[in-house]
Amino acid sequence: MKNIQKVILALCFLFLSCENEPFESLVEKIDVNSELYDNLKAISEATTENSETVCLTFIYPFNVYIYDNNDKITERRFVNHNHEFIALLEQMEQDSSIGMSYPISGMTDDGNTISINNNLELKEAIEACIEEQIIALCNDTLEEDCVWKITSLSQNTAYDTSLLSFYDDGTGIFYHNGDSFRTTWITLYIDSQLYVNINLEEDTTVSEDWNFNWEATFVDENTILINSMEQIFEIKKICNIENNCDYLEFRECEVDSTQTANFIFEDYITCITSFRPIDTNEDYILSFYETESDAEDRINALSPSGYENITNPQIIFVNIASSEEVMDTIRIVLYASICEEEN
C-alpha cells in the first residue's frame, strides 16, 4: 500500500496533460517520454500492487503495437493480463512508442464498464482515476488520528501556534489562542489542482483568514503546503505523542443529535495531570470553569461528576492547585461527536 501512496504522491506534483498523437488506422501512438505513458504505467502498477478495487482497471486482452525510434511498427503484442502489460511498459526504450489498438475497455471502481476509443479518452479516464486516488489519499491522510501543526511561510505568523484536527465525517476543530472553532472541510479538484476547502462556522476574524479553497501540495506523507490569497502555510502531521490527551480534547457521544453530551471531568483528571509537569508525590486539586475570569477568581466551579456542554466544541478552563495555591490554569476542549449505535 505504501508503494501505491508513493506513486499517487508523485503524481500530485504533475500537471496531467498530453498531446494528441498522430495515429494509423485504429492505432494511436503514445510516446514513452510522455506524461500519458507515465500515468498509464502508474495506474497499471497501482492496480497490480493493490488487492482492493482501484478506480480504473483495464479489461484484457487487447493489442499493443511497438514502434521503434523511426516510428516504424516492429512488433504487435497480444496482452492478456496486467503483469504482461506492466512488463511491456517497463521494457520499452526511451525515444520509442507504443500504439494502443482501440477500442479497449476499463472497469471503474463502481463496477461499470467503460469503452475507451482513443488517446484523449484514455487520458481523461486515467486523469479522473488519478484525481480520485489523490483525493482519497488526501482524505485518508487528513483523517488519521493526529493533529496538524500550522507554520506560516508568508507574512501572517498569527497562526504559528494554532492546530487543526480533521475528522472522517467532514468536520474538524481549529484551535487558536485558547479558542476552538467547529470546522467543516472537503477535498476537491479544480482545473487539475488539488484543493482543501476549509470553513470555520463562526463569523470571526479567524474565519475570514481561513475560509478558502486552499491549493494543496503534498511535500511528503506528513506535510502539506496550502496557499490562498498570498497566504502560505505548512501544515505538519503530529501523531502518537505520549500523554497528549488528543491535545486536551475530550470527546463524548452526543445525545439525540443535539450536539450535546455528558462530560464527566473526574474521568479526565489522570490524563490531564499526566500531561502536566506535576510532582506526583503532592496532592493536587483540579477545578473546572466555563470562563477564564471564573477560573482566575475561582468562582462558579462546575461539577466534576457531570456537565452538559453549551456549545460544540467548547473550551473549559481548568485550575490545577496544590493546597490553596493555583499552580496553573489550562484549557481543555469538549466535543460532542456522532457515534455509531451498537447493534
Secondary structure as UniProt FT lines:
FT   HELIX           2..11
FT   TURN            12..13
FT   STRAND          23..24
FT   TURN            25..26
FT   STRAND          27..31
FT   TURN            32..33
FT   HELIX           35..49
FT   STRAND          56..59
FT   STRAND          62..67
FT   TURN            69..70
FT   STRAND          73..79
FT   HELIX           82..91
FT   TURN            94..95
FT   STRAND          97..101
FT   STRAND          104..108
FT   TURN            109..110
FT   STRAND          113..116
FT   HELIX           119..143
FT   STRAND          147..152
FT   TURN            158..161
FT   STRAND          163..166
FT   TURN            168..169
FT   STRAND          171..176
FT   TURN            177..178
FT   STRAND          179..190
FT   TURN            191..192
FT   STRAND          193..200
FT   HELIX           205..210
FT   STRAND          213..220
FT   TURN            221..222
FT   STRAND          223..228
FT   TURN            229..230
FT   STRAND          231..238
FT   TURN            242..243
FT   HELIX           245..248
FT   STRAND          249..253
FT   TURN            256..257
FT   STRAND          262..263
FT   HELIX           265..268
FT   HELIX           269..275
FT   TURN            280..281
FT   STRAND          284..289
FT   HELIX           292..297
FT   TURN            304..305
FT   STRAND          307..308
FT   STRAND          314..322
FT   TURN            323..324
FT   STRAND          325..337
//
